[in-house]
Amino acid sequence: MQSTKPYLIRAIHEWCADQGFTPYLSVKVDAATRVPREFVKDGEIVLNVGVEATHQLLMGNEEISFQARFGGKAFPVVVPIGRVMAIYARENGDGMAFDVSESEAVDVTAAEPAPQAADDSIPPPAPSAAERPPGKPFLTRVK
């Protein structure tokens, strides 16, 4: 039986677009994940997957692929569905979190700190439950 994860990711993405929100993907990077490594921090990256931030966005059952600009340069991005940790709306944090098996993870963290993006295209990760004020929206983990 096929996983529901890619369908839920597409549903949250569509919901964000319908509401006028900006969908972000939180990704656990491994060797199969194609992202600019200089923007990976602690083995993770957060990607803006909104319509205006991506080109040729394809959200399939096995992977998510698109082209985006990082530091002013175009880069082809490929994210295996299994590496997606969460999809959520930047504006209010509503979305869904997913488990990513640590046995699949490969350490790709650079030895030096990642440079900061020149623009707001690479957002910070969503705040943890401990950092969130009471009454704020939160992600639901799907196992």
N, C-alpha and C positions, 0 to 999 in steps of 0.2 A: 504494500500500500504506500502511495506517495505521501510525503510530508505535507502538512498544511502550512508550513512556514512561508514558502514563496507566495502563496495566496493571501496570507495575512499581511505580508509586507506590501504587496500590491494594493490591498484594500486600505491600509493606513495611508499609503502614498496618495491614493485617489481621494480619500477623505480630507487630507491636508490640502490638496489642490482645490477641492470643492469649497473649503472653508476660507481659502485665501491665505493659508499658513505655509510655512517653508518646511518641507520634510528633510530631516537629517537622518543619516545612517551612521550608527556607531559600529565599527568593524574591528574585530580581533585579527590583526595582520599575521599572515604566515607566508611561506614561500610561494603558494599558489595565488596569493592576493597581489594584484598588480596596481600599486599606488605609488606616488612619489615618496620614496623612503625618507627624504629629509623632513617630511611632515608627520612621520610616525613618531608617536611619543608613548613610551612604556608598552610597545607592541600593539598600540591601538591608534585608530584614526577616526575622526568624525568628518563625514562628507555631506555637503549640501547637495541633495538630489532633486532640488526644485527644477521646474521646467526652464526657468531663466538661467540657471547655473550649469545646466548640462546640455550636451548636444548628442543626438542619436541615442537617447536613453532606451535601453532594452532591459526589461525586468522579466527574465525567464524563470523556469523552475530549477535550473542548476546554477545560474549566475546572473549577476547584474552587471551590465557594461554600459559605458558612456564615455564621452570626452568632456573634460573640464579644464579650466585654467587654474594653474597653481603658480603664484608669483609671476603672473603675466604670460606664462608659457602653457600651450595646450598639451594635455597628457591623456592618453587612453587609459581608462580605469576598468579593471575587471575584479569583481568581488564574488567569490563563491558564496552561494546562499548559506552554506554551513558556517561561514565566518561572520555573519551578521549578528551582532549582539543586541541591537535595538533599532527601531525606527520611531521617530517622534517629531512633533511639531516644535520648531524653535520658539515660537511665540508663547506657548503655554506648557510645554513639556508633556502633553498628552501623547500617548503612543503605546508601544508594546516592546517588551524586552524578551530575549530568547537566550537559552543556554547554548554555550559553545564549549565543546569538549576540550579540555586542556591537553588531552593526549594528541590532539590534532595540531596544537600550537607549535610554532617554531619561532625562537627568539630572533627578531629582526631589528631590534632596537639599536640604533647607531651609537657609537662610542661617545660622540659629541652631541650636545643638545641640539634639538631641531630648531632651525631658524623660524622666526615669526613671519607669518604671511603678511605681505605688504597691504593687502586689503582684507575685508571682512569675509572672504570666501571660505576660510577654514575656521569654523566656530569652536569654542571650547566644548568639552564633553558635558553632558547633562549632569546637574548636581546629584550627589548621592542622597539617599533618604535622610542621612544624619545632617546634611547641609541644608535641606529644604525646610522652609518655615512651615508650621502647621497650617493645614487647610489648602496647601498648594497641590496641583495635580501630580500624579506619579505614574510610572510605567508599571505594567503588569507582566511578570515573568511567565512565559509559557514553556512548559517542560515537555 
